[in-house]
């Protein structure tokens, strides 16, 4: 869209997209932690309480990703609207 406009977009657009990417990495990390911890507990026969903490951490990260996704979609729509000819 910057190429279509021949000028840079507002800094908030880049910030929202960077935040969205950051939150995606957090969700990926939480999911990996959950998988590793679940497989370790399965081998050791540990309690289920830790499993709940992993699920809650993942759920919180997904909630943050949902908010960041809505913001990114809104900012991309705004950037698109600014790109359209008048």
C-alpha positions in Angstrom: 0.0 0.0 0.0 2.9 2.3 0.6 4.0 1.7 -3.0 0.6 2.5 -4.3 0.5 5.8 -2.3 4.1 6.6 -3.1 4.5 7.7 0.5 4.8 6.0 3.9 1.8 5.1 5.9 1.1 6.4 9.4 3.4 5.0 12.1 0.4 3.5 14.0 -0.2 1.1 11.1 3.3 -0.4 11.4 3.1 -0.5 15.1 -0.2 -2.5 15.0 1.2 -4.9 12.5 4.4 -5.4 14.6 2.3 -6.0 17.7 0.2 -8.6 15.8 3.3 -10.5 14.7 4.7 -10.3 18.3 1.5 -11.8 19.7 1.5 -14.6 17.1 5.0 -15.5 18.3 3.8 -15.5 21.9 0.9 -17.9 21.0 3.3 -20.2 19.2 5.5 -20.2 22.2 2.7 -21.0 24.7 1.4 -23.8 22.4 4.9 -25.3 22.3 5.2 -25.1 26.0 1.9 -26.8 26.5 2.8 -29.6 24.2 6.2 -30.2 25.8 4.8 -30.0 29.3 1.9 -32.3 28.5 4.2 -35.0 27.0 6.6 -34.7 30.0 3.7 -35.0 32.5 2.3 -38.0 30.6 5.7 -39.8 31.0 6.0 -38.9 34.6 2.4 -39.2 35.7 2.4 -35.7 37.3 -0.6 -33.7 38.5 -3.1 -32.1 36.2 -2.9 -28.7 38.0 0.2 -27.7 35.9 -1.7 -28.7 32.8 -4.4 -26.2 33.6 -1.9 -23.4 34.0 -0.5 -24.1 30.5 -4.0 -24.0 29.1 -4.8 -20.7 30.8 -1.6 -19.2 29.6 -2.4 -20.3 26.1 -6.0 -19.0 26.4 -4.7 -15.6 27.6 -2.3 -15.4 24.7 -5.1 -16.3 22.2 -7.3 -13.6 23.7 -4.4 -11.1 23.2 -4.0 -12.3 19.6 -7.7 -11.8 19.0 -7.5 -8.2 20.1 -4.3 -7.6 18.1 -5.9 -9.2 15.0 -8.9 -6.9 15.2 -6.6 -3.9 15.5 -4.4 -5.0 12.6 -7.4 -5.6 10.4 -8.8 -2.2 11.2 -5.5 -0.5 10.5 -5.1 -2.3 7.3 -8.6 -1.2 6.3 -7.6 2.4 7.1 -4.4 2.1 5.1 -6.4 0.7 2.2 -8.9 3.5 2.4 -6.0 6.0 2.3 -4.5 4.2 -0.7 -7.7 4.5 -2.8 -7.8 7.3 -5.3 -10.0 10.3 -4.3 
